[in-house]
Amino acid sequence: MSEQELFQRYVKQVSEWGAQVGQMLPRRDDGTVHHDIAALLSYIDRHDGEWTETEIYDLQRMADAVYEKAAAVSANGTLADESRETSEEEARRQTYITAGRHVLPPLPYSYDALEPHISKEIMQLHHTKHHQSYVDGLNKAEKMMKKARETNNYELLKHWEREAAFHGSGHYLHTIFWSNMHPKGGGEPHGELLEQIKRDFGSFERFKRHFTEAAKSVEGVGWALLVWSPRSHRLEILQTEKHQLMTQWDTIPLLVLDVWEHAYYLQYKNDRAAYINSWWNIVHWRDVEERFAQARKLRWKPF
């Protein structure tokens, strides 16, 4: 697939995503988000000819602005009047994704923004081809299981359940992974997350070494993950093979690192350790802190 074909496919995904966000958000806000969505879709509709890298970057920034404002509306109710409350049914409708309608989320930065730690070529292939394939695979699996329910034919259910587990986990983990990185990332976290890391691992350096070794020693291909455990009320570091094997249910991923070869081989060849060491320079701790703040609100009865 050529670069222009990748751009065209990405633009189509952003257009579908923007329309979907517009349908999910309530009309009772001050109109800011819907105005931005209209501007985003208009920018796409008015475009003529081939897409350039600069135009794709502008599109990504517009999509990022829509995402941030939409997230604020979802968290606060509206931008204009936070005192209004939606009904439970309306809230479900705003966040509901119909089976088989997942879309590729736009990156929150340009493809070359993470260089020299991760090259533009890797990011472009990783996002537009690999992540897209997980979205496509998840959508197909969900549609086939929906068809099985409608026809009462479950002969291939085991296959499609496996496909949904593999592609769904790949889609969701990559969605976290993109936001877990930032061009101005690195350093250490702050506030409650840092205190929790010190409490559970002894120090930030011990946590970083543990996470690094876990990523290096993933057998075959897979991920290293920092998760919050609502059951034990503490942070843990886990590995998973592929996207869904050898993992632990009942936990919430906070920080994830993709150690599939497609994430680094073009740049680092078989030197996974060098890729991991460089990756620490782009960790977006603010995103991890926000995920932790939300995750720690969930606490199951400990057993």
N, C-alpha and C positions, 0 to 999 in steps of 0.2 A: 504494500500500500504506500503510495507516494505521500510526501509531506502535505500537499494540498488536499488529498483525500482525507488525511487525518484531521486537518483543520476543518474541513466541511463536516465531518462526522461529529467533531467536538461542538461546532456551532449548532448543529441540529439538536444535540443533547442539551445544550444551554437553553435553547429556545423551548424545548419540552419542559425542562426543569422550571424555567421562569413562568410558563403558563400554569404549571402545577402549583407553584407557590402562590400565584395570584388567586387560584381557585380555593386554596386552603385557608388563606388569611381572611379575617372578618372585614366587612366593608365599613365598620363603624369606627375605624381609626381615623387619624387626621388626613389620610390620603397620601402620606409621604411614601410609604412602601409601594402602594399601587402605582404612584407616579413614576417611581424608579423602575418598576417592572415594565411599565408601558414604554419608558425610554430605552430600556434594555432590548425589548422585542422590536421596537421601532428601529433601533440601530442595526439590528440583524436584517429586518425587512428592507431597509433602505440601501443596504450594501449591494454594490454591483461589481461583478468580476471576482477575481481570485482574492483570497484572504492573505494578508501579510502577517508576519510574526508580530509586528507592532500593533496591528488591529486586533489580533487574538489576545495580546496582553491587555489592551484597553477593554476588551470584552470581559476578560477575567476580572479586572478591577471593578467593572460595573456589577458583575455577578456577585462579587465579594461584598460590595456595598449593600446589595439587595439582601444577601444572606444575613449580614449583621443586623440590619434593621428588622428583618422578619423574625430573627431570633429574639430581638428585644420585645417585639409585639407579643410573641408567644410566651415570653417570660413574664411580662408586665400586664398583659391584657390588651392595652393599646398604647400608642405613643401620646395621644391627646388626653385620654381620661383613664388613668389606671384604676379608678375606683369601680368601673363597670366590670361585671363578671359575666362570662359566657356560661350557658347551660352545659351540663356534662355531655349531652349529645352533640352540641355544637363543637365543643372542644375535641371530641373524638373525630368529628368530621374534618376538622382543620388539620389533623395530623395523620389521617388515615391514607394509606397507600394501597390501592387496589392490587390484588394479586397479578403479578406479571407486568407492573407498571413502574418498576424501579428505573432511575436514570443515573447517569454518570455525574457525580457532583463536580463543579468546576474547581480548579486549583485556586487556593487563596494567594497565589503569587505566580510569576512567569516561570516558564520551563527552565530558564537559565539562572534563576534567582538563588539557587542553592550551591552554585559553583563557588569554589573548586571542589567542594566536598562531594557533591553529586552532580554529574554532568548533565547538560541540557539534553543530550541524546538519550540518556537513560531515563530521565524524567518524562520525556515525550513518549517514548515507547512504553514505559511503565504505566503511565496514566491512560493514554489513548488506546493502547492495545490490550495490555494485561488486565487492568482494572475494568475496562470495557467488556472484556470477555467474561468476567465474573458477573457483571450486571446482566449481560445477555443470557448467561447460563442460569442464573437465579430466576430471571423472568420466564425462561422456557420451562424450568422445573415447576414453578408455581402454576403456570398455565396448564401443564400436563396433569398435575394433581387436581386442579379445578375440574378438568375434563373427566378425570377418573371419578370424582364425586358425582358429576352430572350424569355419567353413563353407568355408574355403579360397577365399573370395571377396574379392579385394583391389581391386575395381573403384574403390572410393571411398577407397582408402588415402591417397592424396596429400592429400585434403581433411581427413581425420581426423588425419593427422600434423601438418598446419598448425594445426588446432584445438588439438591437444595442446601444441604449441610456444607458441602464443599464450596459452591459458588456464593452462597449467602455469607458464609464466614469470610470468604475472600473479599467480598464487596464491603462488608461492615468494617473489617479490620483496615482495609485500605482507606476508607473514609476517615477513620481515626488517624491513620498514619500521616496523611497529607497535612492535617491541622496540627499534628504533633511536631512539625518542623517549621522553621522560620528563618529567613535570611539573616536576621539579627538575633538568632537564638544562641544557645550555649550557656556556659556558666552554671549557676545553681538555682534551684527554686527558692521561693521565699515563703514567709508566713507559716500557716498551719501545715502545708504540705511538707516543708522542710522539717518542721518539728516532728511530724509523724514519721518521716523517713529516719530521723535520728532515733526516735523511740523504737522503731521496729527493726532497724538494721545496725544500730550503733553509731553510725556517722554517714554523711553523704558519700565519702570516699569508699566506705565498705559497700554501700548500696551500688555505687557505680561499678565497682569491681565485680560484684555478684552478678549484676545485670549483663555486664560485658562478657563474663565467662559463660553465662547461660546462653547468650546469643551465639557465641563462638562454638558451643558444643551441641547446638541443635542437630540432631541426626538427620542427614539428608537435607530437606528444605523445610522451612517453617518460620516461626516467629519467636521472639522473646517478648514478654509482656509484664508490665507492672500493673497489678490489679488491686482493687479494694475488695475485701471480703466482708460483706454485711453480716456474715455468720460469726466470724471470729473478731470482727471490729478492728482489723489491722490490714496493713499493706502486705502483699506477697509478690514474689517474682516467679513466673511460670514460663514454661516452654510449650510450644505446640508444633507438631509435625504437620506438614501441609498447612491447612488453616484450622482444622477442626479435630485433629487427633491428639491424644495424650494431654488434653487440657483439663480444666476443672470447672464444672458448672457452678452457678450460684455466686460468681464473682463478676466484677465490673472492670473492664480494661481502662486504664488511665493513660499509659504510655506504651506504645508498641513499636517494635523494630522488625522490619521485613528482612529476613536473611535468605530468601529465595535467591538463586543465582541471577535471575533477571533483574534484581534490584541493584546489583553491583558488578557483575562479571565483565561487562564491556569496558569498565573503567579500572577495576581492581583485579581482574582475572580471578584466580583462585585464592587471593589473599583476603579472606573474609575478615580477619582481624584488623587489617588496615582500614577497611570500610567501616567497621564498627567504631574504631578509635576516632575516625574523622567525623562520623555521624554525630558524636556528642557535641560537636561545635554548632549544630543547627537545631538542637532540641528546643522546642517552643514551650518553655516552662510555664508561661502564663496560661496556655491552653490546658496543660496538665493540671495546674492549680485549679482552674475553673471546673474541670471534670471531677477533681477530687472533692471540691466544695459541694457539688451536687450529689456525688456518689455517697459521701459519708452521711448524708441525711437518711440513707436507706440502711436500716439496722434490723436484721432478723433476730429472733430469739436464739441466743448462743447455745450450741450443742457440740 
